[in-house]
Amino acid sequence: MHNKIKSMLKWFYPGIGIKRWIGLSAFGVLVLIFAAVRLRSDEFLGIQMLDSIILFSGIIILILGVKRMMRSFIAVFMPASRGTELFDIIYRSKQLNRGPNVVVVGGGTGLSVLLTGLKQFSSNLSAIVTVADDGGSSGRIREEFDMLPPGDIRNCLVALADAPALMRDLFQFRFDTNSQLSGHSFGNLFITVMTQLTGDFEKAIKETSKVLALRGKVIPSTLTKVVLVAEHKDGSTTVGENKIPKTHLSINRVYLNPNNPQATPDAIHAIHEARIIILGPGSLYTSIIPNLLIKEVTEAIVSSDAVKVYVCNVMTQPGETDGYSASDHIRVLLAHSHPRVIDYCIVNTGEVPQAILRCYAQQGSYLVVNDRRKIEAMGYRVIEDDFGIIEDALVRHDPSKLAKNILGLIEEV
């Protein structure tokens, strides 16, 4: 009992910024009691009118005190919400919590772009992310610390973050070439340190998610240290996700080594709970398919009653999908998984400025041809629209428009 009283009294310590509003709320209650007692005992109308004014004042004081007290609590536990109206905070939180369970499968920049759109409509999001990356900062960390690559995970964490913009920028900050940390991003190093402290990569992601106040979850598809291998049409093989596009050889198939990694339980649980499962956008062979090469992941998607959507890339990717149409993307996707992993295919039909196309052509990248009839002949529905936007001379999917169209498919089922 003594400890409980002591704990309660802590709320009255100086500097907490709450006791004044507790006091104001208590004063409002006293005014209400005083007015109520007088209203029951007074007999004259004039006095009752005065007491009614006192009663109304008590209500206003009580509401103001409770509102300010709640804002003080929210400012502590949700720093990003400072300056936002209490009603807006609660309404947004409630609305997002009622949003559908959505699972997005992939990796790379494309996945994080889609997540920024989806988080505007739901906080019940799960990003299942490949851990086959072995290039750049992630590759160096993977080799030096013998851990899973954090890069794609970091991008998704930042995309789902509800933390202040400065915190998101901090996680994406990359050290320049004049430093021994050249090429590393702060977020990758943060996840590395978290992994060292907790001794567990999965736990490190969950702890980092708390720091960034995520609207959803980021889940590695497996905790096995897998390597992606490409078998080319000329019979040669390329080992390593980062090296595959650089060979510029036509790909026959890709596979993981070891070839039967175990899926994370959280990934399978998320798929079972999903109302919508989205594959892509992102690199076909190196971001999306590696997740589907995990047998349990593909089986869970196939057995799910969720709406299954494949978001086709706007542009072909040199060294991976040279000359691929939209139906070619689907054909390869199914060859590495199962015909029932998708129900819909989303294809961009918007025009891209010729100047932008010329820049892409210099890199060997071209618009993906929309061969709708071939896709429909395969048994899948096609959703066409202008989903593209131009950012920094790069063609991206419009995250908000893409998310709205995908979530709208729930109403059609």
C-alpha positions in Angstrom: 0.0 0.0 0.0 2.8 2.4 0.9 4.5 1.7 -2.5 1.3 2.4 -4.4 0.8 5.7 -2.6 4.5 6.6 -3.3 4.0 5.8 -7.0 0.9 8.0 -7.2 2.7 10.9 -5.5 5.4 10.8 -8.3 2.8 12.4 -10.6 3.0 15.5 -8.4 6.8 15.9 -8.7 7.9 19.3 -10.0 8.5 19.6 -13.8 6.2 16.8 -14.8 3.7 19.3 -16.3 0.6 17.2 -15.4 -0.2 18.2 -11.8 -1.6 21.6 -12.8 -4.1 20.0 -15.1 -5.0 17.4 -12.5 -5.6 20.3 -10.1 -7.7 22.1 -12.7 -9.8 19.0 -13.3 -10.3 18.5 -9.6 -11.4 22.1 -9.2 -13.9 21.6 -12.1 -15.3 18.6 -10.2 -15.7 20.7 -7.0 -17.4 23.4 -8.9 -19.8 20.9 -10.4 -20.6 19.4 -7.0 -21.1 22.9 -5.5 -23.5 23.9 -8.3 -25.4 20.6 -8.2 -26.0 21.0 -4.5 -27.2 24.6 -4.8 -29.5 23.7 -7.7 -31.2 21.1 -5.6 -31.7 23.4 -2.6 -32.5 26.8 -4.3 -36.1 27.7 -4.8 -35.9 31.0 -6.8 -35.5 31.1 -10.5 -32.9 33.9 -10.5 -30.7 32.0 -8.1 -31.1 28.8 -10.2 -29.9 30.6 -13.3 -26.8 31.7 -11.4 -26.2 28.2 -10.3 -26.7 27.0 -13.9 -23.9 29.3 -15.0 -21.7 27.9 -12.2 -22.6 24.4 -13.3 -21.7 25.2 -16.9 -18.4 26.8 -15.8 -17.6 23.7 -13.9 -18.1 21.5 -17.0 -15.9 23.8 -19.1 -13.2 23.8 -16.4 -13.3 20.0 -16.1 -13.2 19.5 -19.9 -10.2 21.9 -20.3 -8.4 20.2 -17.4 -8.9 16.7 -18.8 -8.0 17.7 -22.3 -4.8 19.4 -21.2 -3.9 16.4 -19.0 -4.4 14.0 -21.9 -2.3 16.2 -24.2 0.5 16.1 -21.6 0.4 12.3 -21.6 0.3 12.1 -25.4 3.2 14.5 -25.7 5.3 12.2 -23.6 4.4 8.9 -25.2 3.8 10.2 -28.8 6.3 13.1 -29.3 5.5 13.3 -33.0 2.0 14.4 -32.1 3.0 17.7 -30.3 0.9 20.6 -31.6 -1.8 18.3 -32.9 -5.4 18.6 -31.7 -6.3 15.8 -29.2 -9.4 14.9 -31.3 -7.3 14.5 -34.5 -4.7 12.3 -32.7 -7.3 10.0 -31.2 -9.4 9.9 -34.4 -6.4 9.1 -36.6 -5.1 6.4 -34.3 -8.6 4.8 -34.1 -9.1 4.9 -37.8 -5.7 3.5 -38.6 -6.1 0.7 -36.1 -9.4 -0.2 -37.8 -7.6 -0.5 -41.2 -7.3 -3.8 -43.0 -4.4 -6.3 -42.3 -2.1 -5.8 -45.2 1.1 -7.8 -46.0 3.6 -6.5 -48.5 6.3 -8.9 -49.7 9.6 -7.8 -51.4 12.5 -5.5 -50.7 14.5 -2.6 -52.0 13.2 0.9 -52.7 10.0 -0.2 -54.4 8.6 -1.8 -51.2 9.4 1.2 -49.0 7.6 3.5 -51.5 4.4 1.5 -51.3 4.5 1.4 -47.5 4.6 5.2 -47.3 1.2 5.2 -49.1 -0.4 2.3 -47.2 0.4 3.7 -43.8 -1.9 6.6 -44.5 -4.9 4.2 -44.4 -3.9 1.5 -41.9 -1.5 0.7 -39.1 -2.1 -3.0 -39.5 0.8 -3.4 -41.9 3.4 -6.1 -42.2 6.4 -5.8 -44.5 8.0 -9.2 -45.2 11.5 -8.4 -46.4 14.2 -10.3 -48.2 17.5 -10.8 -46.4 19.5 -11.9 -49.5 21.1 -8.5 -50.0 24.9 -8.6 -50.1 25.9 -5.3 -51.6 27.0 -1.9 -50.4 26.8 -1.1 -46.7 24.6 -4.1 -46.0 27.1 -6.4 -47.6 30.1 -5.0 -45.6 28.1 -5.3 -42.4 27.0 -8.8 -43.3 30.6 -9.9 -43.9 32.3 -8.1 -41.0 29.7 -8.9 -38.3 28.4 -12.2 -39.7 24.8 -11.1 -39.4 21.8 -10.6 -41.8 21.9 -7.5 -44.0 20.0 -4.5 -42.5 19.6 -2.3 -45.6 16.2 -3.3 -47.0 14.9 -3.7 -43.4 16.1 -0.1 -42.6 14.3 1.3 -45.7 11.0 -0.3 -44.6 11.4 0.8 -41.0 11.9 4.4 -42.1 8.9 4.1 -44.5 6.6 3.0 -41.7 8.0 5.3 -39.1 5.7 7.7 -37.3 8.6 9.4 -35.7 9.6 13.0 -36.4 11.1 13.7 -39.8 14.5 14.4 -38.2 14.6 10.9 -36.8 13.8 9.4 -40.2 16.5 11.5 -41.9 18.9 10.4 -39.2 18.3 6.7 -40.0 18.8 7.4 -43.8 22.0 9.6 -43.2 24.9 8.2 -45.1 28.5 8.9 -44.2 30.6 10.6 -47.0 33.8 9.3 -48.6 36.1 11.1 -46.3 35.3 8.9 -43.4 36.2 5.4 -42.4 32.4 4.8 -42.3 32.2 5.8 -45.9 29.1 4.4 -47.6 27.5 3.2 -44.3 24.1 4.6 -43.3 23.4 5.5 -39.7 20.3 3.2 -39.7 22.4 0.2 -40.8 24.9 0.9 -38.0 22.1 1.4 -35.5 20.6 -2.0 -36.3 24.0 -3.6 -36.2 24.6 -2.2 -32.7 21.2 -3.3 -31.6 21.9 -6.8 -32.9 25.2 -6.9 -30.9 23.4 -5.7 -27.8 20.4 -8.0 -28.0 22.3 -10.9 -29.5 19.3 -11.4 -31.9 18.7 -9.7 -35.3 14.9 -10.2 -35.1 14.8 -8.6 -31.6 17.0 -5.8 -32.8 14.4 -5.0 -35.5 11.6 -5.0 -32.9 13.5 -2.7 -30.6 14.3 -0.3 -33.5 10.7 -0.3 -34.4 9.9 1.1 -31.0 12.4 3.9 -31.4 10.8 4.9 -34.7 7.2 4.4 -33.5 6.2 2.2 -36.4 2.7 2.0 -38.0 3.1 -1.7 -38.6 5.8 -4.4 -38.5 8.9 -5.1 -40.5 9.6 -8.8 -40.6 12.6 -10.6 -42.2 11.3 -13.5 -44.4 13.9 -15.8 -42.8 16.7 -15.7 -40.2 18.9 -18.0 -42.2 21.9 -16.4 -43.8 20.9 -17.1 -47.4 22.8 -16.3 -50.6 21.0 -15.7 -53.9 22.3 -17.6 -56.9 21.4 -17.0 -60.5 21.5 -19.7 -63.2 21.8 -18.0 -66.6 20.5 -19.3 -69.9 24.1 -20.0 -71.1 24.5 -22.4 -68.2 26.7 -20.2 -66.1 25.9 -19.2 -62.5 26.4 -16.0 -60.5 26.6 -16.0 -56.8 25.4 -13.0 -54.8 22.4 -10.7 -55.1 24.5 -7.7 -55.8 26.5 -9.3 -58.7 23.5 -10.8 -60.6 22.4 -7.6 -62.4 26.0 -6.7 -63.2 26.6 -9.8 -65.4 24.0 -8.6 -67.9 23.3 -12.3 -68.8 19.8 -13.6 -69.3 18.5 -15.3 -66.2 17.0 -18.8 -66.4 16.2 -19.1 -62.7 17.4 -18.0 -59.3 17.7 -20.1 -56.1 18.8 -19.7 -52.5 21.8 -21.3 -50.8 21.0 -23.1 -48.5 18.0 -24.1 -50.6 15.5 -24.8 -47.8 15.6 -21.9 -45.3 13.0 -21.7 -42.6 10.5 -18.9 -42.7 10.1 -16.7 -39.6 7.0 -17.5 -37.6 6.0 -13.9 -37.6 6.0 -13.8 -41.4 3.7 -16.9 -41.6 1.4 -15.5 -38.9 1.1 -12.1 -40.8 0.2 -13.9 -44.0 -2.5 -15.9 -42.3 -4.0 -12.8 -40.8 -3.9 -10.7 -44.0 -6.8 -9.4 -46.0 -4.5 -8.2 -48.8 -1.1 -9.6 -49.8 0.9 -7.5 -52.1 4.0 -8.6 -54.1 6.2 -5.8 -55.2 6.9 -3.3 -56.6 10.7 -4.0 -56.7 13.4 -5.9 -58.5 11.8 -9.2 -59.7 14.7 -11.6 -59.3 16.5 -10.0 -56.4 13.8 -8.4 -54.2 10.5 -10.3 -54.7 11.3 -13.8 -55.8 13.9 -14.5 -52.9 11.0 -14.4 -50.5 8.9 -16.8 -52.5 11.8 -19.3 -52.7 11.1 -19.9 -49.0 8.7 -22.8 -49.3 6.6 -21.9 -46.2 6.1 -18.3 -47.4 4.7 -19.4 -50.8 2.6 -22.2 -49.2 1.1 -19.7 -46.8 0.3 -17.2 -49.6 -1.3 -19.9 -51.7 -3.5 -21.2 -48.9 -4.6 -17.7 -47.9 -8.1 -16.3 -48.7 -6.6 -12.8 -48.9 -6.7 -10.7 -52.1 -3.4 -11.2 -53.8 -1.9 -8.4 -55.9 1.3 -8.1 -57.9 2.5 -4.6 -58.6 4.5 -4.6 -61.9 7.4 -2.3 -62.2 7.1 0.8 -64.4 10.5 0.3 -66.0 12.6 -2.7 -66.9 15.7 -3.3 -64.9 19.0 -3.7 -66.7 20.6 -7.1 -66.1 17.4 -8.6 -64.7 14.3 -7.9 -66.8 15.7 -6.6 -70.1 12.9 -6.7 -72.7 10.3 -8.1 -70.3 6.6 -7.2 -70.7 4.2 -7.2 -67.8 3.2 -10.8 -68.6 6.8 -11.9 -68.7 7.2 -10.6 -65.1 4.2 -12.7 -64.1 5.4 -15.8 -66.0 8.8 -15.7 -64.1 7.1 -15.0 -60.8 4.9 -18.0 -61.2 7.7 -20.2 -62.4 9.5 -19.6 -59.1 6.4 -20.0 -56.9 2.8 -21.1 -57.6 0.0 -20.0 -60.0 -2.2 -19.0 -57.0 0.2 -16.4 -55.5 -1.6 -13.6 -57.3 -5.2 -12.7 -58.3 -4.5 -9.2 -59.8 -1.8 -7.4 -61.6 -1.4 -3.7 -61.4 0.1 -2.0 -64.5 1.0 1.6 -65.0 -0.5 3.2 -68.2 0.6 6.7 -67.6 2.9 8.6 -69.9 6.5 9.3 -69.0 8.2 12.4 -70.5 10.5 11.6 -73.4 13.4 13.4 -71.8 13.2 11.0 -68.8 12.8 8.0 -71.1 16.0 9.0 -73.0 17.9 9.1 -69.7 16.6 5.6 -68.8 17.4 4.3 -72.3 21.1 5.3 -71.8 21.1 2.9 -68.9 19.4 0.1 -70.8 16.0 0.6 -69.1 12.7 0.9 -70.9 9.0 1.1 -70.1 7.4 -2.2 -69.3 5.0 -3.1 -72.1 1.4 -3.6 -70.9 0.3 -6.8 -72.7 -3.0 -7.0 -70.8 -4.6 -9.7 -73.0 -1.8 -12.2 -72.3 -2.2 -11.6 -68.5 -5.9 -12.1 -68.7 -5.4 -15.2 -70.8 -3.3 -16.5 -67.9 -6.3 -16.1 -65.6 -5.5 -12.9 -63.8 -7.3 -9.5 -63.6 -5.4 -6.4 -64.7 -5.8 -3.0 -62.9 -4.6 -0.2 -65.2 -4.1 3.4 -64.3 -1.6 6.2 -64.3 0.3 5.2 -61.2 3.6 6.9 -62.1 5.2 10.0 -60.7 8.6 11.6 -61.4 10.9 12.3 -58.5 14.5 13.5 -59.0 14.3 12.4 -62.6 13.3 8.9 -61.5 10.0 7.1 -62.3 8.3 5.9 -59.2 4.8 4.6 -58.3 2.6 7.2 -56.7 2.3 5.7 -53.2 -1.0 7.2 -52.2 -2.8 6.5 -55.5 -1.4 2.9 -55.6 -2.4 2.3 -52.0 -6.0 3.6 -52.6 -6.4 1.4 -55.6 -5.1 -1.7 -53.9 -7.2 -1.2 -50.7 -10.3 -0.6 -52.9 -10.0 -4.2 -54.1 -11.3 -5.4 -50.7 -14.8 -4.0 -51.6 -14.9 -6.0 -54.8 -14.5 -9.3 -53.0 
